[in-house]
Amino acid sequence: MNLPNYITLARVALIPVFVLVFYLPYDWSYSAAAIIFALAGITDWIDGYLARKLNQTTALGAFLDPVADKLMVVTAIVLLVGIHPTPLFAIPAAIIAGREIVVSALREWMAELGKRANVAVSQIGKIKTAAQMGAITFFLIDNPHTGLDLGMISYTLLYSATALTLWSMFIYLKAALPLLLADEKNDQDSSS
């Protein structure tokens, strides 16, 4: 264990706090949840920066960091669907959550083949995560109690994040496609 890993674990520990604050029966609960979510997003950058700067990258950190991101983003999106129950929000939310499942399964399968590096976190994936965290933060801030109308900004960020989500998934699938097709070809050859 090292400092970057402790910071990542702190981000995971913020998830139940985020959920609890989100559901508090106060006018400020969504704004406070936005601050917690933004703090979690900042820790995502800090732990990666420190791991590289201090030369403290670990297998645990490489596993835990994207898991922490996915848990926080998917939790927040599920909560936000409850207060934005429209197709305009639900469709991109489903795409974002679905992509996380697909890419996680793909990474697990590639790891079993010893090819995990083929689907390592890319720069697009990092930009996608930042866009998702920005969109979610704006949706949390944009609530009736703040008096702010950030709908256009929130939806622009959400749809930008969704486009990046699809793009990064395409990149991962493209990297894995030769192995997916090779496996299919091997199955056909052995049954012939």
MARPADREN-50490 format. One record per residue (C-alpha): residue number from 1; residue in three letters; x, z, y. Coordinates in pm, 1 decimal, m for minus. Each point is the difference from the previous one (the first is absolute). Layout:
// residues N
+-----+------+----------+----------+----------+
|  nr | rest |       px |       pz |       py |
+-----+------+----------+----------+----------+
| NUM |  Ala |        X |        Z |        Y |
...
+-----+------+----------+----------+----------+
***
This chain:
// residues 192
+-----+------+----------+----------+----------+
|  nr | rest |       px |       pz |       py |
+-----+------+----------+----------+----------+
|   1 |  Met |      0.0 |      0.0 |      0.0 |
|   2 |  Asn |    114.0 |    m77.7 |    351.2 |
|   3 |  Leu |   m139.5 |      3.1 |    354.1 |
|   4 |  Pro |   m161.5 |   m348.0 |    m14.9 |
|   5 |  Asn |   m177.2 |     92.4 |   m324.7 |
|   6 |  Tyr |   m126.6 |    326.6 |    150.5 |
|   7 |  Ile |   m137.1 |   m195.8 |    296.4 |
|   8 |  Thr |   m175.3 |   m240.0 |   m239.1 |
|   9 |  Leu |   m148.2 |    295.1 |   m191.7 |
|  10 |  Ala |   m118.4 |    146.6 |    330.3 |
|  11 |  Arg |   m183.7 |   m329.8 |     63.7 |
|  12 |  Val |   m176.1 |     35.8 |   m335.6 |
|  13 |  Ala |    m84.2 |    362.2 |     85.4 |
|  14 |  Leu |   m160.1 |   m118.4 |    326.6 |
|  15 |  Ile |   m265.5 |   m196.8 |   m193.3 |
|  16 |  Pro |   m230.2 |    294.7 |    m86.0 |
|  17 |  Val |     54.3 |    139.0 |    350.2 |
|  18 |  Phe |    m98.6 |   m339.4 |    142.9 |
|  19 |  Val |   m318.2 |     m8.8 |   m214.1 |
|  20 |  Leu |    m93.1 |    356.5 |     90.7 |
|  21 |  Val |     47.6 |    m59.3 |    373.5 |
|  22 |  Phe |   m190.8 |   m330.8 |    m19.5 |
|  23 |  Tyr |   m307.1 |    183.1 |   m134.0 |
|  24 |  Leu |      9.1 |    295.9 |    237.5 |
|  25 |  Pro |   m329.7 |     25.5 |    192.2 |
|  26 |  Tyr |    160.5 |    m24.5 |    343.5 |
|  27 |  Asp |      9.3 |   m275.0 |    262.7 |
|  28 |  Trp |    377.9 |     m5.7 |    m17.4 |
|  29 |  Ser |     31.8 |    m33.0 |   m378.6 |
|  30 |  Tyr |     55.5 |   m380.6 |     m8.6 |
|  31 |  Ser |    251.2 |     20.1 |    284.9 |
|  32 |  Ala |    188.5 |    279.2 |   m177.5 |
|  33 |  Ala |    m11.0 |   m202.3 |   m322.6 |
|  34 |  Ala |    144.8 |   m294.9 |    195.9 |
|  35 |  Ile |    289.5 |    218.8 |    114.3 |
|  36 |  Ile |     66.3 |    116.5 |   m357.3 |
|  37 |  Phe |    m18.1 |   m358.0 |   m126.2 |
|  38 |  Ala |    234.8 |   m123.5 |    275.7 |
|  39 |  Leu |    239.9 |    283.9 |    m81.9 |
|  40 |  Ala |     m2.7 |   m108.6 |   m363.0 |
|  41 |  Gly |     76.8 |   m355.9 |    110.9 |
|  42 |  Ile |    293.6 |    121.0 |    208.3 |
|  43 |  Thr |    137.5 |    198.0 |   m295.3 |
|  44 |  Asp |     m9.2 |   m323.0 |   m201.2 |
|  45 |  Trp |    247.0 |   m153.0 |    243.3 |
|  46 |  Ile |    208.5 |    319.8 |     31.8 |
|  47 |  Asp |     51.2 |     55.1 |   m373.6 |
|  48 |  Gly |    110.9 |   m360.5 |    m53.6 |
|  49 |  Tyr |    231.1 |      9.3 |    299.6 |
|  50 |  Leu |    159.2 |    328.4 |   m110.2 |
|  51 |  Ala |     39.0 |   m115.0 |   m359.5 |
|  52 |  Arg |    196.7 |   m304.0 |    117.6 |
|  53 |  Lys |    189.5 |    175.9 |    281.4 |
|  54 |  Leu |    104.7 |    297.4 |   m215.4 |
|  55 |  Asn |     54.5 |   m219.1 |   m306.5 |
|  56 |  Gln |   m256.7 |    210.2 |   m187.6 |
|  57 |  Thr |   m208.3 |   m268.0 |   m167.0 |
|  58 |  Thr |   m122.3 |    116.5 |   m340.6 |
|  59 |  Ala |   m212.8 |   m134.0 |   m281.9 |
|  60 |  Leu |   m253.5 |    274.3 |     77.7 |
|  61 |  Gly |    m14.9 |   m107.0 |    364.3 |
|  62 |  Ala |    m33.5 |   m368.3 |    m93.0 |
|  63 |  Phe |   m297.6 |     93.0 |   m219.7 |
|  64 |  Leu |   m158.1 |    266.8 |    218.3 |
|  65 |  Asp |     14.8 |   m171.7 |    341.1 |
|  66 |  Pro |   m231.5 |   m293.9 |    m79.6 |
|  67 |  Val |   m228.3 |    228.9 |   m202.2 |
|  68 |  Ala |    m34.2 |    234.7 |    298.7 |
|  69 |  Asp |    m82.7 |   m296.9 |    226.0 |
|  70 |  Lys |   m262.0 |   m135.8 |   m237.9 |
|  71 |  Leu |   m162.6 |    340.0 |    m50.2 |
|  72 |  Met |    m25.3 |     62.2 |    373.6 |
|  73 |  Val |   m126.6 |   m350.1 |     87.0 |
|  74 |  Val |   m255.4 |    m22.0 |   m281.6 |
|  75 |  Thr |   m127.4 |    353.3 |     67.7 |
|  76 |  Ala |    m46.8 |    m80.4 |    369.0 |
|  77 |  Ile |   m172.2 |   m331.4 |    m72.4 |
|  78 |  Val |   m242.9 |    163.0 |   m241.8 |
|  79 |  Leu |    m88.3 |    260.7 |    263.6 |
|  80 |  Leu |    m40.0 |   m264.4 |    271.4 |
|  81 |  Val |   m234.7 |   m212.3 |   m212.5 |
|  82 |  Gly |   m235.5 |    297.3 |     14.1 |
|  83 |  Ile |    m18.7 |    m18.0 |    379.9 |
|  84 |  His |     20.1 |   m381.6 |     21.5 |
|  85 |  Pro |   m238.7 |   m106.0 |   m282.0 |
|  86 |  Thr |     m4.7 |   m368.6 |     87.6 |
|  87 |  Pro |    137.7 |   m308.6 |   m174.4 |
|  88 |  Leu |    220.7 |    m56.6 |    305.1 |
|  89 |  Phe |    192.4 |    314.6 |    m94.8 |
|  90 |  Ala |    m68.2 |     27.0 |   m374.5 |
|  91 |  Ile |    134.1 |   m344.4 |    m95.3 |
|  92 |  Pro |    346.5 |     48.8 |    152.1 |
|  93 |  Ala |      0.6 |    357.6 |   m133.6 |
|  94 |  Ala |    m68.3 |   m128.9 |   m352.3 |
|  95 |  Ile |    272.8 |   m264.1 |     37.1 |
|  96 |  Ile |    253.3 |    259.9 |    115.1 |
|  97 |  Ala |    m87.4 |    247.3 |   m277.4 |
|  98 |  Gly |    m15.5 |   m277.1 |   m262.3 |
|  99 |  Arg |    339.3 |   m135.5 |    101.3 |
| 100 |  Glu |    153.7 |    344.0 |    m42.5 |
| 101 |  Ile |   m133.5 |     16.3 |   m357.0 |
| 102 |  Val |    118.4 |   m353.0 |    m85.1 |
| 103 |  Val |    350.1 |     47.4 |    141.2 |
| 104 |  Ser |     38.8 |    344.8 |   m160.5 |
| 105 |  Ala |    m99.2 |   m141.3 |   m339.4 |
| 106 |  Leu |    232.4 |   m296.5 |     52.0 |
| 107 |  Arg |    292.5 |    228.5 |     86.8 |
| 108 |  Glu |    m65.7 |    212.9 |   m307.3 |
| 109 |  Trp |    m10.7 |   m305.5 |   m225.0 |
| 110 |  Met |    316.4 |   m143.8 |    156.1 |
| 111 |  Ala |    176.5 |    334.5 |    m44.2 |
| 112 |  Glu |    m84.9 |     m8.2 |   m371.4 |
| 113 |  Leu |    174.5 |   m337.3 |    m14.9 |
| 114 |  Gly |    299.4 |    135.9 |    190.7 |
| 115 |  Lys |    m78.2 |   m230.6 |    291.6 |
| 116 |  Arg |   m120.3 |    255.9 |    255.7 |
| 117 |  Ala |    242.5 |   m138.7 |    260.6 |
| 118 |  Asn |   m196.7 |   m328.7 |     m5.3 |
| 119 |  Val |   m292.8 |    181.5 |    164.3 |
| 120 |  Ala |    183.9 |    251.5 |    216.9 |
| 121 |  Val |   m151.3 |     96.8 |    334.2 |
| 122 |  Ser |     48.0 |   m289.0 |    240.6 |
| 123 |  Gln |     21.9 |     m9.8 |    377.9 |
| 124 |  Ile |   m351.8 |   m151.3 |      6.0 |
| 125 |  Gly |   m120.4 |    297.8 |   m206.0 |
| 126 |  Lys |    147.3 |    237.5 |    257.6 |
| 127 |  Ile |   m164.3 |   m189.5 |    288.0 |
| 128 |  Lys |   m327.3 |     m0.2 |   m194.7 |
| 129 |  Thr |     16.6 |    377.3 |    m41.4 |
| 130 |  Ala |     67.9 |     47.3 |    372.5 |
| 131 |  Ala |   m294.8 |   m227.4 |     88.8 |
| 132 |  Gln |   m230.0 |    189.6 |   m236.8 |
| 133 |  Met |    105.2 |    334.1 |    142.4 |
| 134 |  Gly |    m50.8 |   m128.0 |    355.0 |
| 135 |  Ala |   m346.5 |   m136.5 |    m81.6 |
| 136 |  Ile |   m108.0 |    320.4 |   m171.4 |
| 137 |  Thr |    128.3 |    214.7 |    286.6 |
| 138 |  Phe |   m197.7 |   m208.3 |    251.8 |
| 139 |  Phe |   m316.3 |     21.5 |   m212.6 |
| 140 |  Leu |     38.5 |    378.6 |    m13.6 |
| 141 |  Ile |     48.9 |     22.2 |    376.0 |
| 142 |  Asp |   m289.5 |   m242.3 |     63.0 |
| 143 |  Asn |   m291.6 |    235.9 |    m55.2 |
| 144 |  Pro |   m301.7 |    101.0 |    208.3 |
| 145 |  His |    157.0 |    331.5 |     98.3 |
| 146 |  Thr |    305.6 |   m144.7 |    177.8 |
| 147 |  Gly |   m198.9 |   m228.5 |    228.2 |
| 148 |  Leu |    251.7 |   m276.0 |    m69.7 |
| 149 |  Asp |   m108.8 |   m344.6 |   m109.9 |
| 150 |  Leu |    286.0 |   m129.6 |   m209.4 |
| 151 |  Gly |   m212.8 |   m212.6 |   m231.8 |
| 152 |  Met |    162.1 |   m333.3 |     84.1 |
| 153 |  Ile |    352.6 |    141.1 |    m32.9 |
| 154 |  Ser |    m90.2 |    188.0 |   m318.5 |
| 155 |  Tyr |   m151.6 |   m303.8 |   m169.8 |
| 156 |  Thr |    280.9 |   m230.1 |    117.2 |
| 157 |  Leu |    253.9 |    237.1 |   m154.7 |
| 158 |  Leu |   m210.5 |     37.4 |   m315.7 |
| 159 |  Tyr |    m28.4 |   m373.7 |    m53.6 |
| 160 |  Ser |    368.7 |    m49.4 |     80.9 |
| 161 |  Ala |     83.4 |    268.8 |   m255.5 |
| 162 |  Thr |   m228.9 |   m170.9 |   m252.1 |
| 163 |  Ala |    173.2 |   m335.4 |     54.2 |
| 164 |  Leu |    340.1 |    166.6 |    m47.1 |
| 165 |  Thr |   m137.3 |    175.5 |   m307.7 |
| 166 |  Leu |    m96.9 |   m331.4 |   m158.8 |
| 167 |  Trp |    325.9 |   m162.7 |    106.5 |
| 168 |  Ser |    215.9 |    277.0 |   m147.9 |
| 169 |  Met |   m205.6 |     m5.9 |   m322.5 |
| 170 |  Phe |     55.8 |   m375.4 |    m22.7 |
| 171 |  Ile |    376.6 |     53.8 |     40.0 |
| 172 |  Tyr |      2.2 |    258.8 |   m281.2 |
| 173 |  Leu |   m211.4 |   m219.3 |   m228.2 |
| 174 |  Lys |    218.9 |   m302.7 |     72.9 |
| 175 |  Ala |    310.2 |    202.2 |    m94.4 |
| 176 |  Ala |   m164.2 |    112.1 |   m324.7 |
| 177 |  Leu |   m161.1 |   m333.4 |    m87.9 |
| 178 |  Pro |    294.8 |   m141.3 |   m200.3 |
| 179 |  Leu |     m2.2 |    309.6 |   m220.9 |
| 180 |  Leu |   m378.4 |     m4.9 |    m30.2 |
| 181 |  Leu |      5.9 |   m366.4 |   m102.8 |
| 182 |  Ala |    302.1 |     47.1 |   m228.4 |
| 183 |  Asp |   m184.6 |    275.8 |   m181.8 |
| 184 |  Glu |   m303.7 |   m230.0 |    m39.1 |
| 185 |  Lys |    223.2 |   m286.1 |   m120.4 |
| 186 |  Asn |    170.5 |    229.3 |   m253.5 |
| 187 |  Asp |   m338.9 |    109.8 |   m134.6 |
| 188 |  Gln |   m108.9 |   m364.8 |    m38.8 |
| 189 |  Asp |    329.2 |    m98.2 |   m169.0 |
| 190 |  Ser |    m22.3 |    284.9 |   m251.0 |
| 191 |  Ser |   m360.8 |    m86.7 |    m91.3 |
| 192 |  Ser |     81.1 |   m369.3 |    m60.5 |
+-----+------+----------+----------+----------+
***
